[in-house]
Amino acid sequence: MTIELNNARRRQSGFSLIEVLVSVVVFSIGMLGVAGLNAFSKRATYESVQRAQASELGYALLEMLRANKAGLQTYLAAGTLGRGSRGSEPAPHCDTVGATCTATQLATHDLWAWERMLDTGLESAGGNSTGGLVQASACITGPPPATAGDVTVVVVWRGVTDLTDSGLSPCGAGIGLYGPGDDMRRMVINQSYIDPNS
């Protein structure tokens, strides 16, 4: 009886090949889940950074409009901004010290400078853009001349995954940059009340 018990104990010590294989399969499935979660997290972080940058750009433009209320109609007449639509730097260079510019000239220069930030991003290293919005466009709408009202700045860009387009703004819609049905179009809408007469 003692001999049989000792033999049974010897047979049950250690792991069998099947147990090891099951453990490897379970571990592999867990690691695949972790890798998928990591990829999802990176995509969500990227989208979040893009949205924060678009919001910051929109508010920066609204600050330019508030600082130069007399040039409001020049800003509103800009149409769709993005992808170099403003051309080369306008004269005079209103960002140099001692430059004397009219409200219209300042608005024209502001739009050019802001579009450069929209196209190339807010961060650079070695003169190269390191974090701009992908295929960005922007639209500015507001009240009729000499009227106070809400000014809206819409910044749109291409996201990394398909979503249902919200249709909240026509800015950038239908230009072929944001996938079929504009399903990759992302947007941030910034609004501010501006009174050009105050």
KEKE-3310 file (N, C-alpha, C; in steps of 0.2 Angstrom, whole numbers, plus 5000, padded with zeros to 4 digits):
npx = (5004:5010:5019:5012:5006:5017:5021:5010:5011:5023:5020:5011:5018:5025:5022:5011:5012:5000:4995:5004:5003:4990:4992:5001:4993:4982:4989:4994:4982:4979:4989:4987:4975:4980:4989:4980:4972:4982:4984:4972:4972:4982:4977:4966:4972:4979:4969:4963:4974:4974:4961:4962:4972:4966:4955:4963:4969:4957:4952:4963:4962:4950:4954:4962:4953:4945:4954:4956:4944:4940:4944:4935:4926:4935:4941:4930:4927:4936:4934:4936:4949:4966:4978:4988:4980:4981:4992:5008:5017:5009:5012:5011:5023:5015:5018:5031:5041:5036:5029:5017:5001:4985:4968:4963:4974:4981:4972:4973:4986:4986:4977:4985:4996:4990:4984:4996:5000:4989:4991:5004:5006:5007:5019:5036:5052:5068:5065:5055:5038:5030:5018:5005:4988:4980:4977:4970:4956:4948:4934:4926:4913:4900:4892:4882:4890:4896:4888:4884:4887:4887:4903:4909:4921:4926:4935:4942:4948:4956:4952:4957:4949:4934:4919:4902:4897:4894:4888:4886:4892:4895:4908:4922:4916:4912:4924:4932:4943:4941:4937:4924:4908:4912:4916:4927:4929:4933:4928:4930:4921:4921:4915:4911:4905:4906:4907:4909:4908:4911)
npy = (4994:5006:5008:5009:5021:5030:5029:5035:5048:5052:5051:5062:5074:5090:5098:5094:5092:5096:5105:5115:5120:5125:5135:5143:5147:5154:5165:5171:5175:5185:5194:5198:5205:5216:5222:5226:5235:5245:5250:5256:5265:5274:5279:5286:5295:5302:5308:5316:5325:5331:5337:5346:5355:5360:5367:5376:5384:5389:5397:5406:5413:5420:5428:5437:5443:5449:5458:5467:5474:5483:5478:5468:5464:5461:5449:5441:5440:5432:5419:5401:5395:5388:5375:5384:5394:5408:5412:5421:5430:5445:5462:5478:5471:5467:5462:5466:5476:5492:5493:5501:5499:5498:5494:5485:5480:5474:5464:5456:5452:5445:5434:5428:5424:5416:5406:5400:5394:5385:5377:5371:5368:5370:5367:5364:5357:5360:5368:5361:5355:5347:5342:5346:5349:5337:5339:5352:5364:5379:5390:5406:5414:5427:5442:5454:5469:5482:5477:5470:5454:5435:5428:5415:5402:5389:5375:5362:5345:5330:5315:5299:5288:5281:5290:5295:5309:5324:5335:5348:5360:5367:5368:5364:5352:5340:5342:5332:5328:5322:5308:5296:5303:5312:5306:5305:5318:5329:5341:5357:5369:5386:5400:5418:5433:5448:5465:5476:5490:5494)
npz = (5000:5004:4994:4982:4985:4986:4972:4966:4970:4964:4951:4950:4952:4947:4930:4917:4900:4893:4903:4903:4889:4889:4899:4892:4881:4887:4893:4881:4875:4885:4883:4870:4872:4880:4871:4862:4869:4872:4859:4857:4867:4863:4851:4855:4864:4854:4846:4856:4859:4846:4846:4857:4852:4841:4847:4855:4844:4838:4849:4849:4837:4839:4850:4843:4834:4844:4849:4838:4834:4825:4812:4810:4799:4789:4794:4794:4780:4775:4771:4768:4777:4777:4772:4765:4759:4760:4755:4752:4765:4769:4765:4775:4786:4800:4812:4816:4827:4830:4818:4808:4806:4798:4803:4794:4787:4798:4801:4790:4790:4802:4799:4790:4797:4807:4799:4795:4808:4809:4798:4800:4813:4831:4837:4835:4829:4826:4815:4809:4807:4821:4826:4820:4815:4805:4788:4790:4790:4791:4796:4797:4804:4806:4813:4803:4795:4806:4816:4832:4838:4839:4835:4826:4826:4817:4817:4807:4805:4799:4806:4814:4814:4807:4810:4813:4804:4812:4806:4811:4806:4790:4787:4778:4773:4761:4753:4750:4758:4770:4770:4764:4764:4773:4785:4793:4797:4809:4821:4830:4838:4841:4850:4852:4858:4850:4849:4838:4839:4852)
capx = (5000:5014:5023:5007:5005:5023:5021:5005:5014:5028:5016:5007:5022:5027:5016:5010:5013:4994:4994:5009:5000:4984:4994:5003:4987:4979:4994:4994:4976:4979:4994:4984:4971:4984:4991:4974:4971:4987:4983:4966:4974:4986:4973:4962:4977:4981:4963:4963:4979:4972:4955:4965:4976:4961:4952:4968:4969:4951:4952:4968:4959:4945:4957:4964:4947:4943:4959:4956:4937:4939:4945:4931:4924:4941:4942:4924:4927:4942:4932:4939:4957:4970:4982:4991:4976:4983:4998:5014:5016:5007:5015:5017:5023:5012:5021:5037:5041:5036:5025:5011:4996:4978:4964:4962:4981:4982:4968:4975:4992:4983:4974:4990:5000:4986:4984:5002:4999:4984:4994:5010:5005:5010:5025:5041:5058:5073:5061:5050:5032:5030:5012:5000:4982:4980:4972:4965:4953:4944:4929:4924:4906:4899:4886:4883:4895:4894:4883:4887:4884:4892:4907:4910:4927:4926:4942:4940:4954:4955:4953:4960:4944:4927:4913:4896:4898:4889:4884:4885:4894:4897:4915:4926:4912:4912:4930:4936:4949:4939:4934:4918:4903:4915:4916:4933:4930:4932:4928:4929:4917:4922:4911:4912:4901:4910:4904:4914:4907:4913)
capy = (5000:5012:5008:5012:5029:5034:5029:5040:5054:5053:5053:5068:5079:5093:5100:5090:5096:5100:5111:5121:5123:5129:5141:5148:5150:5159:5170:5174:5179:5191:5199:5201:5210:5221:5225:5230:5241:5250:5253:5260:5271:5278:5282:5290:5301:5306:5311:5321:5330:5335:5341:5352:5359:5364:5372:5382:5388:5393:5403:5411:5417:5424:5433:5441:5447:5454:5464:5471:5474:5487:5474:5462:5462:5458:5442:5437:5440:5427:5412:5395:5395:5381:5373:5389:5398:5415:5414:5423:5435:5452:5469:5478:5465:5470:5459:5469:5481:5499:5493:5505:5495:5499:5488:5480:5477:5470:5458:5452:5449:5440:5429:5424:5421:5411:5400:5396:5389:5380:5372:5368:5366:5374:5364:5363:5355:5360:5371:5356:5354:5341:5340:5349:5345:5333:5342:5356:5369:5383:5395:5411:5417:5432:5446:5459:5474:5486:5474:5466:5447:5430:5426:5408:5400:5382:5372:5355:5341:5323:5310:5293:5283:5283:5292:5298:5316:5328:5340:5354:5365:5364:5370:5358:5347:5339:5344:5326:5327:5319:5302:5296:5305:5316:5302:5306:5325:5331:5349:5361:5376:5391:5406:5423:5438:5453:5471:5481:5497:5496)
capz = (5000:5004:4988:4978:4987:4983:4965:4964:4971:4959:4944:4950:4953:4941:4926:4911:4894:4892:4907:4900:4883:4891:4902:4886:4877:4891:4893:4875:4874:4889:4880:4864:4875:4883:4865:4859:4874:4871:4853:4857:4871:4859:4846:4859:4866:4848:4845:4861:4857:4840:4848:4861:4848:4837:4852:4856:4838:4838:4854:4848:4832:4842:4853:4838:4832:4850:4849:4832:4832:4819:4806:4810:4793:4785:4796:4791:4773:4773:4768:4771:4778:4777:4766:4761:4755:4761:4751:4756:4770:4766:4767:4779:4791:4806:4818:4818:4832:4827:4812:4808:4801:4798:4806:4789:4786:4804:4801:4784:4793:4808:4796:4787:4803:4810:4795:4796:4813:4807:4793:4802:4820:4836:4840:4829:4831:4820:4810:4806:4811:4824:4829:4818:4813:4798:4783:4793:4787:4796:4794:4802:4802:4811:4811:4797:4796:4811:4821:4837:4838:4840:4830:4826:4822:4816:4815:4806:4803:4798:4812:4812:4813:4805:4815:4810:4804:4816:4802:4815:4802:4784:4786:4776:4771:4754:4749:4748:4763:4776:4769:4761:4768:4778:4791:4797:4799:4816:4822:4836:4836:4846:4849:4856:4857:4849:4847:4834:4841:4859)
cpx = (5004:5018:5018:5006:5011:5023:5016:5007:5019:5025:5013:5012:5024:5021:5016:5011:5006:4993:4998:5006:4994:4987:4997:4998:4983:4983:4994:4988:4976:4984:4991:4979:4974:4987:4986:4972:4976:4986:4977:4968:4978:4982:4969:4966:4978:4975:4962:4968:4977:4966:4958:4968:4971:4957:4957:4968:4963:4950:4957:4966:4954:4948:4960:4959:4945:4948:4959:4949:4936:4940:4941:4929:4929:4942:4936:4924:4933:4940:4935:4947:4960:4973:4985:4987:4977:4989:5004:5013:5014:5011:5010:5017:5021:5015:5028:5036:5041:5032:5019:5006:4989:4974:4964:4969:4983:4978:4970:4982:4990:4981:4980:4994:4996:4985:4990:5002:4994:4987:5000:5010:5008:5016:5030:5048:5063:5070:5056:5044:5032:5023:5006:4994:4983:4975:4967:4962:4949:4939:4927:4918:4904:4893:4888:4888:4892:4889:4886:4883:4889:4896:4909:4916:4926:4932:4940:4947:4952:4957:4956:4955:4938:4922:4908:4897:4893:4885:4883:4887:4896:4904:4919:4922:4912:4918:4934:4942:4947:4935:4927:4912:4906:4915:4922:4934:4928:4932:4927:4926:4918:4918:4912:4908:4906:4906:4909:4913:4909:4920)
cpy = (5006:5013:5011:5019:5033:5034:5034:5047:5056:5055:5059:5075:5083:5095:5095:5095:5099:5106:5117:5124:5127:5135:5146:5151:5155:5165:5174:5178:5185:5196:5202:5207:5216:5225:5229:5236:5246:5253:5258:5266:5276:5282:5287:5296:5305:5311:5317:5327:5334:5340:5347:5357:5363:5369:5378:5386:5392:5399:5408:5416:5422:5430:5439:5446:5452:5460:5469:5471:5478:5484:5468:5459:5459:5451:5438:5436:5435:5421:5406:5396:5388:5380:5378:5394:5406:5417:5416:5429:5442:5457:5474:5472:5468:5467:5461:5475:5488:5499:5497:5502:5498:5493:5483:5476:5472:5463:5453:5449:5444:5434:5424:5420:5415:5405:5396:5391:5384:5374:5368:5366:5371:5372:5363:5361:5356:5363:5367:5355:5347:5338:5344:5345:5342:5336:5347:5362:5373:5388:5400:5414:5422:5437:5451:5465:5479:5484:5470:5459:5442:5429:5419:5406:5392:5379:5364:5352:5334:5319:5304:5287:5286:5285:5295:5306:5320:5332:5347:5360:5363:5365:5363:5352:5346:5341:5338:5325:5323:5312:5302:5298:5310:5312:5302:5314:5326:5339:5351:5368:5380:5397:5411:5429:5444:5459:5476:5488:5499:5497)
cpz = (5000:4997:4983:4979:4984:4976:4962:4965:4966:4952:4944:4951:4947:4936:4920:4905:4892:4896:4905:4894:4885:4894:4897:4882:4881:4892:4887:4873:4879:4886:4874:4867:4877:4877:4862:4863:4873:4865:4853:4862:4867:4854:4850:4862:4860:4846:4850:4860:4851:4842:4852:4857:4843:4841:4853:4850:4837:4842:4852:4842:4835:4846:4848:4835:4838:4850:4844:4829:4826:4812:4806:4803:4788:4787:4793:4784:4771:4770:4772:4771:4779:4771:4762:4757:4755:4757:4755:4761:4767:4769:4770:4784:4798:4812:4820:4823:4828:4820:4813:4803:4803:4801:4800:4787:4792:4803:4795:4787:4798:4804:4793:4792:4806:4806:4795:4802:4812:4803:4796:4809:4825:4839:4834:4833:4825:4814:4806:4810:4815:4827:4826:4816:4806:4794:4786:4789:4793:4793:4799:4799:4808:4809:4805:4799:4801:4816:4826:4837:4839:4834:4831:4822:4822:4813:4814:4804:4802:4804:4809:4811:4810:4811:4810:4810:4807:4812:4806:4811:4796:4782:4784:4773:4763:4749:4747:4753:4769:4775:4766:4766:4774:4785:4796:4798:4806:4816:4829:4834:4842:4845:4854:4854:4856:4846:4844:4836:4848:4859)
residu = (MET:THR:ILE:GLU:LEU:ASN:ASN:ALA:ARG:ARG:ARG:GLN:SER:GLY:PHE:SER:LEU:ILE:GLU:VAL:LEU:VAL:SER:VAL:VAL:VAL:PHE:SER:ILE:GLY:MET:LEU:GLY:VAL:ALA:GLY:LEU:ASN:ALA:PHE:SER:LYS:ARG:ALA:THR:TYR:GLU:SER:VAL:GLN:ARG:ALA:GLN:ALA:SER:GLU:LEU:GLY:TYR:ALA:LEU:LEU:GLU:MET:LEU:ARG:ALA:ASN:LYS:ALA:GLY:LEU:GLN:THR:TYR:LEU:ALA:ALA:GLY:THR:LEU:GLY:ARG:GLY:SER:ARG:GLY:SER:GLU:PRO:ALA:PRO:HIS:CYS:ASP:THR:VAL:GLY:ALA:THR:CYS:THR:ALA:THR:GLN:LEU:ALA:THR:HIS:ASP:LEU:TRP:ALA:TRP:GLU:ARG:MET:LEU:ASP:THR:GLY:LEU:GLU:SER:ALA:GLY:GLY:ASN:SER:THR:GLY:GLY:LEU:VAL:GLN:ALA:SER:ALA:CYS:ILE:THR:GLY:PRO:PRO:PRO:ALA:THR:ALA:GLY:ASP:VAL:THR:VAL:VAL:VAL:VAL:TRP:ARG:GLY:VAL:THR:ASP:LEU:THR:ASP:SER:GLY:LEU:SER:PRO:CYS:GLY:ALA:GLY:ILE:GLY:LEU:TYR:GLY:PRO:GLY:ASP:ASP:MET:ARG:ARG:MET:VAL:ILE:ASN:GLN:SER:TYR:ILE:ASP:PRO:ASN:SER)
# end
